[in-house]
């Protein structure tokens, strides 16, 4: 496991935040002492900490979590893409040496598909504030007891495994109490074999006390892929207030002057189709049109608009999204969500140079939004 300080562009890790601590890789048997030395070196710097780890040594994870509790810390999950690594893979030997050098590095944060699994979720519980993005993976399972490869009879192995699991469960139970975490998380982890993983749902994160926010969202993020775009994810309670649903926004440029803003949502059962609008900064909202969706349980709404309208949205601090529909009794039901524009101005500045010339208009049919569940 490696620890380093990274610096990004303005607001890279939130409004007014451009530097963070990256903690990534397998939690090895010597991770905790190195982590303590690292924290002592960056003492006095109140930086958010971003974790990216498949898990590893449980004892080391709990020791590191206890260290986090000793200092105010905001824990999040994301990958750090270090610019100094160039074309080298982020987990290559060359890149790892850079991350171990003690230098402040430069990079970007990527939440989509980032993971914190096995012992990693327990580590981040030590932070006084935990903010889990809607597009990351947090997963748990039963701890694995490591025994000698030879010289142990099946009966000895079974007895040692049972004692090891009892010890691990005792450690976790006491740790959860100290960190204010519901014991239901341990009960759940006990039901999942080590060879498997249970990905925690938003409802479970709230219920267990990992992240109790009722609205969680990513900033607007520029992605330069096959087709450049800006995207944003959020999770919010549904109309009945008993579950969470995923919402996604995607912004692409058809040309330098025209843009397509798409809004994807899980179907708002039991509501029938109605309208979706967003605040525009002016007297009238912008209404989105319903588009055909090939995926069951998903609705897609789209709006083609001029660059000036998108810039007006970026100039707002927040955007109000209003959804309406008809309930089973035929009455109109409306709900609103206020989402942040954090990152939109910066992402738009990065998107514009990739837009086709204004006379080269791309067909809407060439852009097919992906499944909400794809990460």
N, C-alpha and C positions, 0 to 999 in steps of 0.2 A: 504494500500500500504506500502511496506517495502523497505528500502534502506540499502545497506551494501557493503563493499569492499570485493571482492573475489580474491584469488590468484590461478593460475593454473600452468601448466608446462611451460617450455620455449616456447616462441612464441604462447602461448595459445590465445592471443587476437591480434595477428599480429606479424610481425618480430620485435624482441626485446621487446615485450610486454608480461608480465606475470600476470598483475594485472588490475582489472577493477572495476567499480561501477555497481552494479545490482539494477535496479528499477523494481519492479514487483508487480502485484496484482491490485485490483480494486482501482481506484482513488477516495478516500473517501473525505468527507467534511473537514477533517483536514489535508489533505496530504501536501498542500503547506507550512504551517508553519513548519512542521516536515522536509520537504525537505530543507528549508532554513537553519535550524539548522544543518542538516547533511552536507550540502555543506560547511558551516562554519568550521565544524570539520575536513573536508578533504581538506581544503583550502591549496593551494600550491602543491597539487598532481594533475598532469595533466594526469588523467586517462580517457580512453574511457568509455562511459556510455551505458549499454545494457538494453533495455526496453522489458518487457514482460507483457502485460496488455490487458484485454478485454475492457478497457475504464472506464467510470465513470463520475464524476462531471466535467462539462465543465469549470466552473469558476476556479476551482483548477488547471485544466490542463493548462489553459492559463497563470495563475499566475506562475506555475512552468516553463513553457516555457520561460517567461520573465526572470526568474532567470538564466536559461541556457544561455541566450543571454548576461548576464553580465560577463560571463567568457568563455574563449575558450573551446569548448567542441565538441567532436566527438560522435554523437549519432548513435547507431545501434540497431537492434532488435535481441534478442536471449534469450533463457532460460538458467539460471544458475543452474546446478545440483550440489548441495552442498554435499560434501563428508561426512561432520560431521553428516548429517541427517541419514546416514546409510541406513537401510531398511525402514525407515519411508518415507511416501509420502512427496514430496517437499512442498505440501500445507497443511500438517498435523499440528496440534497444536504444537507438539514438534519441528518440523522444523521451523515453523514461529517464535517461541520464540528464537531459535538460531539466526535467521536472524535479529531479533530485539535487540539482545544482545549488539551490538556495536563492537563485535569482528571481526577481519579479518578472514574470512572463506576460505576454500579451495574447489575448484570445477572445473567443465568443462563447456564449452559453447556449446549449441546445437541450431543451427539456423533452421534446417529442421522442418517446421510446426510451428515455433514460430510465435506469433501474436502480433500485436499492432493495436487495433481496436477502433472504436467509437471516444472518445476524445483523445486517446493515440497518433494518428498521429499528432494532433495539438500540443501536448506537445513537441514532438521531433522536430517540426519545429523551436523551439527556439534555437536549437544547430546551431553553425556556420557551422559545417560540418555534413552532414547526409549521411550515407552509408548503403543502404538497400540491404541486401543479396538477391540473386535470389530465394531462397527457403523459404522465410518467407511470412507472410500474413499481408498486411496493408489495412485496410478496414474502410470505412466511411459511415455515414448515417445522417438523420435529427436528431437534438437534441430532447430529450424528455423533456417536461415541466412537472414538478412534482407539483400536486395540492393536496389540502386536500381531504381525502377520503370521507368526509361527509360535509353536511352543504353548499353545493355549487349546485346551479341550473344548468341545462344543458346550459342555455344561459350564465351564469357567467363563467362556465367552458370553453366554446368555446371562449369567449372574452379574458379570462386570458391566454388561450393557444396561441391565436394569438399574444398577447402582448409579451408573453415569447419567442416565436419564432422570433419575430421582434428584440427583445433585443439580443438574441443569434446570429442572423445573423449580427447584427450591430457590436457586439464584435468581431466576426470572421473576418468580412471584414476589420476592423481596424488592427486587429492582423496580418492578411496576408500581409497587406501593410508594416507594420513594419518589418516583417520577409522576405520580398522580394518574397512572394509566389503569383503565378498567381490566380486571382479571379475565374478562371474556376473551381478550386477545390470546392469552396463554391457553385457555380451553380450546380455542379454535386451532392454534398451532399444533396442539397435541393430536388433533384428528388428521393431520396431513403428513403422510410419509415423507421421509427425508428425500426420496427420489423424486418427489413431486413438489409443486409450489402452489400455494393459494394466493392469488392476486387480490389484495384487499379492495373492496368496493368503497365508494365515497361514504355510503351509509355506515360501513364498519369503521372507517377512519373517524367519523364523527362520534359514533357510539363508544368506541374505545378511548377517545380523548386524544387521538394522534393529531388531528387537525379539525377543529370544531366550526370552522367558517362555513356559513350557509351558501356563500357564493365564492367560488374559486375560479380564477382566470389566469391565462397567460398574457404577457404583453403582445402587441402586434409584432410579428416576426417576419423578416424578409428571408426568403429561401430562393437561392439561385440554383435551380435544378434544370430538368429538361425544359420546363417553362417557368420563368421567374414569377413569383407571387408573394403576397403577404398573407399570413394566416393568423388566426387567433382562436383559441379554445376556451370554453368555460363550462362549468357545471353549476347548475342551480336546481333548487327544489321544484318539483312539478306542481301543477295546479292544485293537487290535493294535499301537498305538503308532506307526503309520506315517503317520497323517493326522490332521487336526483336524476336529471337527464342531461345529456351532453349537447352542447350547442357549438357550432363552428362557423367562423366567418373566413372567406377567402376573397382576396382582391387581386385581380389580374388586369393588365393594361392591354386593350385591344389595339391601341396605337397610342402615340404620345398625347393625344387629346381626349380619348375615350377609355373608360374603365368599366369593368364588370365586377360588381360586388355581390357575392353569393352568401346566403345564410342557410345553413343546414341545421336541422333539429330532429331529435327523435319525436315521433308523432305524439301530439298532445292529446292522448286518449283521455276521456271519450269525446273530445271536441271534434267537430267537423271543420273542414277548411274554412278559413275566414280571411283575415288580412294580416300582413306584417308590415310595419313601418318603422323608420328610424328618424330621430331628430336630426335636423340639417343645419342648425345654427340660425335658421331664418324663421319666418312666421309659419311656414307650412312644412310638415314632415315629408320624407321621401318614402313612397310606397313601393314595395317589392312585388314582383309578379311570381305566381306559383309556377315552378318548372317541373317537368316530369322526372320522377326518380325511379330507377330500376331496382333499388334496394328496398326490401320490405321494412316497414316500421320507420322509414326516414322520409322527411319532407324537405324539399329544396326550394328556396325562393331567390330570385335574382333581380338585379337592378343595373341597367346600363345608364351611365351618367358621365358628365363631363369632368375634366380634371379639376375645375374650380370647385365643384361640389365635394369631391374627395378631399381637397385641401381644406375646405370649410369644416369637414368632419375632423380632420387632423388638428385643427385649431381649437376644437372644443376640449375641455378636460374630461368630459364623459359623454357617452352617447346613450340616449334612451331608445330601447327597442320595445315596441308595443305589439303584442300578439293578441289577436281576437279570433273567436270561433263560435260555434253554436253547440250548446250542450244537448244532452239527450232529450231535454224537455223543450228544445227549440229556442231557448233564450240565448241571447248573445252574452258571451263571457269574454272578458278582456283581462290581460295581465301585462305587466311591464317589467323590464330588467334594465338596470343602469350599468353599463359596462365601461371600463376605463379605456382611454385612448393612449395609454402608456405605450411608447415605442412606435406609434403610428407615423409621426412626422419623420423620424429617423429612417424607418423602414421604407417610407414613400420616397425619400431622397435616394435610397439605394435602388429602388425599383425603377425609377424614371429613366436612368441611362440604359436600361435593358429593353425599353419599350420599342416596338417597331415604329418606323416613320409614320406620320399622321395619315398619309394617303394609303398605307398598307393595312387595311382593316381585316382582322382575323374573325372568322365566323364563330359565333357563339357555340356552334355544335362541336368545335374542335376542343372545347374545354369541358371535360367531364369530371365533376367533383367526385372525390373518393369517398368511400364508406366512412361514416363517423367513427367506427371502431378501429379503423386502420391507424397504426401509429408507427 
